[in-house]
Amino acid sequence: MFEDSLRKLRDLQRKVEQLDGKHSIAFAELFSDEFMLRNTEFATIDSLFKESGFRVESNEDFAAIPAEEWEVFIRERTRFASWEEMKNAAAREWAMRRLELK
């Protein structure tokens, strides 16, 4: 039993080490469908982008969205007060999935 617990701790440590640093994560992976259904009016991040009225087909398109208009859309159509809050919540859930804690 002790060895099994030790193995699990080592596995968790390895996963934590893999999460260290910066990661490039696709929007669809970061904002899972489950996350979107629980926290927004949308089933997917793609449907959120489509309904926003902004063309989002690339990182450049996303960067070109007027910040205040995007913030208003996020406040009105999600349970979050800001895009930053929504990203942070999605990142926490992503990390928990990667660590297999959720």
DSSP file with accessible surface (Angstrom, degrees, kcal/mol):
  #  RESIDUE AA STRUCTURE BP1 BP2  ACC     N-H-->O    O-->H-N    N-H-->O    O-->H-N    TCO  KAPPA ALPHA  PHI   PSI    X-CA   Y-CA   Z-CA
    1    1 A M     >        0   0  194      0, 0.0     4,-2.2     0, 0.0     5,-0.2   0.000 360.0 360.0 360.0 -42.5    0.0    0.0    0.0
    2    2 A F  H  >  +     0   0  160      1,-0.2     4,-2.5     2,-0.2     5,-0.2   0.920 360.0  50.5 -61.9 -42.3    2.8    2.4    0.8
    3    3 A E  H  > S+     0   0  158      2,-0.2     4,-2.5     1,-0.2    -1,-0.2   0.879 108.6  52.2 -65.1 -36.7    4.6    1.6   -2.5
    4    4 A D  H  > S+     0   0   67      2,-0.2     4,-2.3     1,-0.2    -1,-0.2   0.928 111.0  46.9 -64.5 -43.5    1.3    2.3   -4.4
    5    5 A S  H  X S+     0   0   58     -4,-2.2     4,-2.3     1,-0.2    -2,-0.2   0.909 112.2  50.5 -64.7 -40.2    0.9    5.7   -2.7
    6    6 A L  H  X S+     0   0   53     -4,-2.5     4,-2.4     2,-0.2    -2,-0.2   0.910 109.3  51.1 -64.4 -41.9    4.6    6.5   -3.4
    7    7 A R  H  X S+     0   0  137     -4,-2.5     4,-2.4     1,-0.2    -2,-0.2   0.924 110.1  49.7 -61.0 -43.6    4.1    5.6   -7.1
    8    8 A K  H  X S+     0   0  119     -4,-2.3     4,-2.4     1,-0.2    -2,-0.2   0.899 110.4  50.3 -64.2 -40.8    1.0    7.8   -7.3
    9    9 A L  H  X S+     0   0  114     -4,-2.3     4,-2.6     2,-0.2    -1,-0.2   0.914 111.0  48.5 -64.1 -41.5    3.0   10.7   -5.7
   10   10 A R  H  X S+     0   0  157     -4,-2.4     4,-2.3     2,-0.2    -2,-0.2   0.900 111.0  50.8 -64.6 -40.0    5.8   10.3   -8.1
   11   11 A D  H  X S+     0   0   51     -4,-2.4     4,-2.2     2,-0.2    -2,-0.2   0.927 111.4  47.8 -63.3 -43.6    3.4   10.2  -11.0
   12   12 A L  H  X S+     0   0   60     -4,-2.4     4,-2.6     1,-0.2    -2,-0.2   0.921 110.2  52.3 -63.6 -41.7    1.8   13.4   -9.8
   13   13 A Q  H  X S+     0   0  112     -4,-2.6     4,-2.5     1,-0.2    -2,-0.2   0.921 108.6  50.9 -60.8 -42.3    5.2   15.1   -9.4
   14   14 A R  H  X S+     0   0  110     -4,-2.3     4,-1.8     1,-0.2    -1,-0.2   0.932 111.1  48.2 -61.4 -42.9    6.1   14.1  -13.0
   15   15 A K  H  X S+     0   0   18     -4,-2.2     4,-1.2     1,-0.2    -1,-0.2   0.899 110.3  51.2 -66.4 -39.9    2.8   15.6  -14.2
   16   16 A V  H >X S+     0   0   75     -4,-2.6     4,-0.8     1,-0.2     3,-0.6   0.927 108.3  52.2 -62.7 -43.1    3.3   18.8  -12.2
   17   17 A E  H >< S+     0   0  120     -4,-2.5     3,-0.7     1,-0.2    -1,-0.2   0.878 105.6  55.2 -62.1 -35.2    6.8   19.2  -13.7
   18   18 A Q  H 3< S+     0   0  100     -4,-1.8    -1,-0.2     1,-0.2    -2,-0.2   0.797 105.4  53.3 -67.4 -27.4    5.4   18.8  -17.2
   19   19 A L  H << S+     0   0   31     -4,-1.2    -1,-0.2    -3,-0.6    -2,-0.2   0.649  84.3 111.0 -81.7 -14.8    3.1   21.8  -16.4
   20   20 A D  S << S+     0   0  139     -4,-0.8     2,-0.1    -3,-0.7    -3,-0.0  -0.294  71.1  13.8 -62.6 140.8    5.9   24.0  -15.4
   21   21 A G  S    S-     0   0   57      2,-0.0     2,-0.2     0, 0.0    -3,-0.0  -0.398 106.2 -31.9  93.5-168.8    6.6   26.9  -17.7
   22   22 A K        -     0   0  209     -2,-0.1     2,-0.4     2,-0.0    -2,-0.0  -0.618  54.1-164.3 -90.4 149.9    4.6   28.3  -20.6
   23   23 A H        -     0   0   80     -2,-0.2     2,-0.7     2,-0.0    -2,-0.0  -0.980  19.0-139.3-133.6 144.0    2.4   26.3  -22.8
   24   24 A S        +     0   0  131     -2,-0.4     2,-0.4     2,-0.0    -2,-0.0  -0.923  33.0 179.2-101.3 111.7    0.8   26.9  -26.2
   25   25 A I        -     0   0   45     -2,-0.7    -2,-0.0     4,-0.0     2,-0.0  -0.961  28.9-119.1-121.4 130.4   -2.7   25.5  -25.9
   26   26 A A    >>  -     0   0   65     -2,-0.4     4,-2.7     1,-0.1     3,-0.7  -0.334  26.5-119.5 -62.8 145.3   -5.4   25.6  -28.6
   27   27 A F  H 3> S+     0   0   55      1,-0.2     4,-3.3     2,-0.2    -1,-0.1   0.908 114.1  54.9 -52.5 -44.3   -8.6   27.5  -27.6
   28   28 A A  H 34 S+     0   0   59      1,-0.2    -1,-0.2     2,-0.2     5,-0.2   0.821 111.5  44.3 -64.7 -29.0  -10.7   24.4  -28.1
   29   29 A E  H <4 S+     0   0   88     -3,-0.7     3,-0.4     1,-0.1    -1,-0.2   0.898 117.0  44.2 -78.8 -43.0   -8.4   22.4  -25.7
   30   30 A L  H  < S+     0   0   25     -4,-2.7     2,-1.2     1,-0.3    -2,-0.2   0.946 118.4  43.9 -66.2 -47.5   -8.3   25.2  -23.1
   31   31 A F  S  < S-     0   0    0     -4,-3.3    14,-0.5    -5,-0.2    -1,-0.3  -0.661  89.1-164.8 -99.7  77.2  -12.0   26.0  -23.3
   32   32 A S     >  -     0   0   12     -2,-1.2     4,-2.6    -3,-0.4     5,-0.2  -0.136  32.0-111.4 -59.6 158.4  -13.4   22.5  -23.3
   33   33 A D  H  > S+     0   0   82      1,-0.2     4,-2.8     2,-0.2     5,-0.2   0.897 120.3  53.7 -58.7 -38.2  -17.0   21.9  -24.3
   34   34 A E  H  > S+     0   0  118      1,-0.2     4,-2.0     2,-0.2    -1,-0.2   0.918 108.8  48.6 -63.3 -43.5  -17.8   21.0  -20.7
   35   35 A F  H  > S+     0   0    1      2,-0.2     4,-1.8     1,-0.2    -2,-0.2   0.929 112.6  48.7 -59.8 -46.2  -16.3   24.2  -19.4
   36   36 A M  H  X S+     0   0    0     -4,-2.6     4,-2.1     1,-0.2     6,-0.4   0.918 110.6  49.8 -63.5 -43.2  -18.2   26.2  -22.0
   37   37 A L  H  < S+     0   0  114     -4,-2.8    -1,-0.2     6,-0.4    -2,-0.2   0.871 114.7  44.7 -64.4 -36.9  -21.5   24.5  -21.2
   38   38 A R  H  < S+     0   0  126     -4,-2.0    -1,-0.2    -5,-0.2    -2,-0.2   0.796 126.3  27.5 -75.1 -29.2  -21.1   25.1  -17.5
   39   39 A N  H  < S+     0   0   11     -4,-1.8    40,-2.3    -5,-0.2     2,-0.3   0.466 117.5  35.5-119.1  -4.3  -20.0   28.7  -17.7
   40   40 A T  B  < S-A   78   0A  19     -4,-2.1    38,-0.2     2,-0.3    34,-0.0  -0.841  77.9-106.4-140.0 179.1  -21.4   30.3  -20.9
   41   41 A E  S    S+     0   0  120     36,-1.6     2,-0.3    -2,-0.3    -4,-0.1   0.334  95.0  84.3 -86.1   6.1  -24.4   30.4  -23.1
   42   42 A F        -     0   0   13     -6,-0.4    -2,-0.3    35,-0.2    -3,-0.2  -0.830  68.2-146.5-120.1 150.2  -22.4   28.4  -25.7
   43   43 A A  S    S+     0   0   51     -2,-0.3    -6,-0.4     1,-0.1     2,-0.3   0.755  86.9  15.4 -82.8 -25.1  -21.6   24.8  -26.3
   44   44 A T  S  > S-     0   0   42     -8,-0.2     4,-1.7     1,-0.1    -1,-0.1  -0.947  74.3-113.9-144.0 163.1  -18.1   25.4  -27.7
   45   45 A I  H  > S+     0   0    3    -14,-0.5     4,-2.5    -2,-0.3     5,-0.2   0.873 117.1  58.3 -67.2 -33.4  -15.5   28.2  -27.9
   46   46 A D  H  > S+     0   0   93      1,-0.2     4,-2.6     2,-0.2    -1,-0.2   0.909 104.6  49.4 -63.0 -39.8  -16.1   28.3  -31.7
   47   47 A S  H  > S+     0   0   33      2,-0.2     4,-2.5     1,-0.2    -1,-0.2   0.881 108.7  53.3 -68.4 -33.9  -19.8   29.1  -31.2
   48   48 A L  H  X S+     0   0    0     -4,-1.7     4,-1.4     2,-0.2    -2,-0.2   0.949 110.5  47.3 -61.9 -46.6  -18.9   31.8  -28.7
   49   49 A F  H  X>S+     0   0   10     -4,-2.5     5,-0.6     1,-0.2     4,-0.6   0.930 112.2  49.7 -60.7 -44.8  -16.6   33.4  -31.3
   50   50 A K  H ><5S+     0   0  167     -4,-2.6     3,-1.0     1,-0.2    -1,-0.2   0.921 112.7  46.5 -61.1 -44.5  -19.2   33.1  -34.0
   51   51 A E  H 3<5S+     0   0  115     -4,-2.5    -1,-0.2     1,-0.2    -2,-0.2   0.713  97.3  73.4 -72.3 -18.2  -21.9   34.7  -31.9
   52   52 A S  H 3<5S-     0   0   16     -4,-1.4    -1,-0.2    -3,-0.4    -2,-0.2   0.743 101.1-127.7 -68.6 -21.3  -19.6   37.5  -30.8
   53   53 A G  T <<5S+     0   0   70     -3,-1.0     2,-0.4    -4,-0.6    -3,-0.1   0.405  73.4 114.6  87.0  -3.2  -19.8   39.1  -34.2
   54   54 A F  S   <S-     0   0   46     -5,-0.6     2,-0.6     2,-0.0    -1,-0.3  -0.820  72.2-119.7-101.5 141.9  -16.0   39.2  -34.6
   55   55 A R        +     0   0  158     -2,-0.4     2,-0.5    -3,-0.1     3,-0.2  -0.716  35.8 176.3 -79.0 117.5  -14.2   37.2  -37.2
   56   56 A V        +     0   0   29     -2,-0.6     3,-0.1     1,-0.1    -7,-0.1  -0.823  28.7 128.5-128.5  91.0  -11.8   34.9  -35.3
   57   57 A E  S    S+     0   0  149     -2,-0.5     2,-0.3     1,-0.2    -1,-0.1   0.405  75.1  18.6-118.0  -4.5  -10.0   32.6  -37.6
   58   58 A S  S  > S-     0   0   41     -3,-0.2     4,-2.2     1,-0.1    -1,-0.2  -0.959  83.6 -98.7-155.4 169.7   -6.4   33.2  -36.4
   59   59 A N  H  > S+     0   0  124     -2,-0.3     4,-2.6     1,-0.2     5,-0.2   0.872 123.4  55.3 -61.8 -35.4   -4.5   34.7  -33.5
   60   60 A E  H  > S+     0   0  138      2,-0.2     4,-1.4     1,-0.2    -1,-0.2   0.900 105.8  50.8 -65.4 -42.1   -4.2   37.9  -35.4
   61   61 A D  H  4 S+     0   0   26      2,-0.2     4,-0.5     1,-0.2     3,-0.4   0.933 111.7  47.9 -58.8 -46.0   -8.0   38.1  -35.8
   62   62 A F  H >< S+     0   0   42     -4,-2.2     3,-1.5     1,-0.2    -2,-0.2   0.927 109.4  52.4 -63.0 -42.9   -8.4   37.6  -32.1
   63   63 A A  H 3< S+     0   0   81     -4,-2.6    -1,-0.2     1,-0.3    -2,-0.2   0.777 103.5  60.1 -64.1 -24.4   -5.8   40.2  -31.2
   64   64 A A  T 3< S+     0   0   79     -4,-1.4    -1,-0.3    -3,-0.4    -2,-0.2   0.568  77.1 111.3 -83.1  -7.1   -7.6   42.7  -33.5
   65   65 A I  S <  S-     0   0   19     -3,-1.5     2,-0.2    -4,-0.5   -11,-0.0  -0.488  82.6-107.1 -68.3 131.1  -10.8   42.6  -31.4
   66   66 A P     >  -     0   0   58      0, 0.0     4,-2.3     0, 0.0     5,-0.2  -0.406  28.3-137.3 -60.3 124.8  -11.5   45.9  -29.6
   67   67 A A  H  > S+     0   0   74      1,-0.2     4,-2.6     2,-0.2     5,-0.2   0.882  97.5  48.3 -55.9 -47.9  -10.8   45.0  -26.0
   68   68 A E  H  > S+     0   0  122      1,-0.2     4,-2.4     2,-0.2    -1,-0.2   0.912 111.5  50.2 -65.1 -39.3  -13.7   46.9  -24.4
   69   69 A E  H  > S+     0   0  114      1,-0.2     4,-2.2     2,-0.2    -1,-0.2   0.902 112.1  48.4 -63.9 -40.1  -16.2   45.4  -26.8
   70   70 A W  H  X S+     0   0    9     -4,-2.3     4,-2.6     2,-0.2    -2,-0.2   0.921 110.1  51.5 -65.2 -43.2  -14.9   41.9  -26.1
   71   71 A E  H  X S+     0   0   43     -4,-2.6     4,-2.7     1,-0.2    -2,-0.2   0.907 109.5  50.0 -61.0 -42.5  -15.1   42.5  -22.3
   72   72 A V  H  X S+     0   0   45     -4,-2.4     4,-2.5     2,-0.2    -1,-0.2   0.940 110.8  49.8 -61.5 -46.1  -18.7   43.6  -22.6
   73   73 A F  H  X S+     0   0   20     -4,-2.2     4,-2.1     1,-0.2    -2,-0.2   0.935 112.0  47.8 -58.8 -45.5  -19.5   40.5  -24.7
   74   74 A I  H  X S+     0   0    0     -4,-2.6     4,-1.4     1,-0.2     6,-0.4   0.929 112.6  48.6 -63.3 -44.4  -17.8   38.2  -22.1
   75   75 A R  H  < S+     0   0  112     -4,-2.7    -1,-0.2     1,-0.2    -2,-0.2   0.895 116.7  42.7 -61.9 -39.6  -19.6   39.9  -19.1
   76   76 A E  H  < S+     0   0  133     -4,-2.5    -1,-0.2    -5,-0.2    -2,-0.2   0.778 123.2  33.6 -79.7 -27.3  -23.0   39.7  -20.8
   77   77 A R  H  < S+     0   0   70     -4,-2.1   -36,-1.6    -5,-0.2     2,-0.3   0.379 116.0  44.6-116.8   4.2  -22.8   36.1  -22.2
   78   78 A T  B  < S-A   40   0A  18     -4,-1.4   -38,-0.2     2,-0.3   -39,-0.0  -0.840  83.5-109.4-134.7 177.5  -20.7   34.2  -19.6
   79   79 A R  S    S+     0   0  161    -40,-2.3     2,-0.3    -2,-0.3   -39,-0.1   0.345  88.5  98.6 -89.6   9.3  -20.6   34.0  -15.9
   80   80 A F        -     0   0    6     -6,-0.4    -2,-0.3   -41,-0.3    -3,-0.1  -0.718  67.7-145.0-103.2 150.0  -17.3   35.8  -15.8
   81   81 A A  S    S+     0   0   58     -2,-0.3     2,-0.3     1,-0.1    -6,-0.2   0.617  84.3   7.2 -83.5 -14.2  -16.7   39.5  -15.1
   82   82 A S  S  > S-     0   0   30     -8,-0.1     4,-2.0     1,-0.1    -1,-0.1  -0.988  71.6-109.6-160.1 163.9  -13.8   39.6  -17.6
   83   83 A W  H  > S+     0   0   17     -2,-0.3     4,-3.0     1,-0.2     5,-0.2   0.895 118.7  56.1 -63.6 -39.9  -11.9   37.7  -20.3
   84   84 A E  H  > S+     0   0   99      1,-0.2     4,-2.5     2,-0.2    -1,-0.2   0.923 107.1  48.6 -59.8 -43.8   -9.0   37.4  -18.0
   85   85 A E  H  > S+     0   0   78      2,-0.2     4,-2.2     1,-0.2    -1,-0.2   0.917 112.3  48.9 -63.3 -40.9  -11.2   35.8  -15.3
   86   86 A M  H  X S+     0   0    0     -4,-2.0     4,-2.4     2,-0.2    -2,-0.2   0.933 111.9  48.2 -65.9 -45.0  -12.6   33.4  -17.9
   87   87 A K  H  X S+     0   0   67     -4,-3.0     4,-2.6     1,-0.2    -2,-0.2   0.913 111.6  50.4 -61.1 -43.6   -9.1   32.4  -19.2
   88   88 A N  H  X S+     0   0   74     -4,-2.5     4,-2.3    -5,-0.2    -1,-0.2   0.906 110.8  48.5 -63.3 -41.8   -7.8   31.9  -15.7
   89   89 A A  H  X S+     0   0    8     -4,-2.2     4,-2.2     2,-0.2    -1,-0.2   0.923 113.0  47.8 -64.3 -42.7  -10.7   29.6  -14.8
   90   90 A A  H  X S+     0   0    0     -4,-2.4     4,-2.7     1,-0.2    -2,-0.2   0.906 110.9  51.7 -64.9 -39.7  -10.3   27.6  -18.0
   91   91 A A  H  X S+     0   0   42     -4,-2.6     4,-2.6     2,-0.2    -2,-0.2   0.898 108.0  51.6 -65.1 -39.5   -6.5   27.3  -17.4
   92   92 A R  H  X S+     0   0  153     -4,-2.3     4,-2.3     2,-0.2    -1,-0.2   0.938 112.7  45.2 -61.9 -44.6   -7.1   26.0  -13.8
   93   93 A E  H  X S+     0   0   29     -4,-2.2     4,-2.4     2,-0.2    -2,-0.2   0.897 111.4  53.0 -66.6 -38.9   -9.5   23.3  -15.2
   94   94 A W  H  X S+     0   0   19     -4,-2.7     4,-2.4     2,-0.2    -2,-0.2   0.936 110.2  48.1 -59.7 -46.3   -7.1   22.5  -18.0
   95   95 A A  H  X S+     0   0   26     -4,-2.6     4,-2.2     1,-0.2    -2,-0.2   0.908 109.8  52.1 -62.4 -41.5   -4.3   22.0  -15.4
   96   96 A M  H  <>S+     0   0   74     -4,-2.3     5,-2.9     1,-0.2     6,-0.8   0.904 110.1  49.0 -62.9 -39.5   -6.5   19.8  -13.3
   97   97 A R  H ><5S+     0   0   77     -4,-2.4     3,-0.9     3,-0.2    -1,-0.2   0.910 110.7  50.6 -64.3 -42.7   -7.4   17.6  -16.3
   98   98 A R  H 3<5S+     0   0  111     -4,-2.4    -2,-0.2     1,-0.3    -1,-0.2   0.849 112.6  45.9 -63.5 -34.9   -3.7   17.3  -17.1
   99   99 A L  T 3<5S-     0   0   24     -4,-2.2    -1,-0.3    -5,-0.2    -2,-0.2   0.491 111.2-126.0 -82.9  -5.5   -2.9   16.3  -13.6
  100  100 A E  T < 5S+     0   0  141     -3,-0.9    -3,-0.2    -4,-0.4    -2,-0.1   0.865  74.8 124.9  60.4  39.1   -5.9   13.9  -13.7
  101  101 A L      <       0   0   99     -5,-2.9    -4,-0.2    -6,-0.2    -5,-0.1   0.441 360.0 360.0-102.0  -4.6   -7.3   15.5  -10.6
  102  102 A K              0   0  142     -6,-0.8    -2,-0.1    -9,-0.1    -1,-0.1  -0.973 360.0 360.0-133.0 360.0  -10.7   16.3  -12.2
